[in-house]
Amino acid sequence: MADTTVKVDSETRDRLAAVAAAHGKSVRAFLSDVAVQEENHLKLAEATAVFREVTRRPGVAEAFDAAFPEDAAPTSPDFAERAA
C-alpha cells in the first residue's frame, strides 16, 4: 500500500496524536482503526434501516417468531414493565 499525505492544521494534528497515544497507537494506526470503525458504523446504520423497513411489513415479525420460536419476543405481561 502506498503512503499518502493528508494535510490538517497543527491543532488537529496534535489532537490526533494525543488521542492516538492515549490508545497506545501511532496516528497512522489510530486513523486506520477509525476508518474501519466508521465504515462498520455506516454499514450497521444501513442494515438497521433495512431491518426496520422489513419488520414494519405486516406479518413479518409473526412469521419470524413462528420460524424461530426460541428467539420469539417475550409475551409475558410483565415483560414491558421490566424492559422499561
C-alpha positions, -999 to +999 in steps of 0.1 A: +000+000+000+014+034-010+016+061+016-001+094+011-001+127+029-032+143+045-029+179+054-045+191+086-039+221+108-014+218+136-041+218+163-059+188+146-026+170+142-018+175+179-052+163+189-050+132+168-015+125+181-027+128+217-058+106+212-037+080+193-011+080+221-038+075+247-048+044+228-012+033+226-011+036+188+006+057+162-015+083+144-014+061+113-027+030+132-053+051+150-067+066+118-068+032+101-088+019+130-111+049+130-117+044+092-127+008+098-150+017+127-167+044+107-172+020+077-187-005+101-209+022+117-222+032+082-229-004+073-247-010+105-268+021+101-278+009+066-286-026+078-307-011+107-327+010+082-334-021+061-343-042+091-367-016+103-383-013+069-387-050+066-401-056+101-427-029+096-444-051+069-475-068+082-469-104+094-431-103+092-425-103+130-451-130+135-435-151+107-401-147+123-414-157+157-431-188+141-399-198+123-376-192+153-397-197+184-367-198+207-359-162+197-395-150+198-403-118+216-413-124+252-451-123+257-454-122+294-475-092+307-447-080+330-420-080+303-429-045+291-426-032+327-392-049+333-379-037+299-388-001+306 
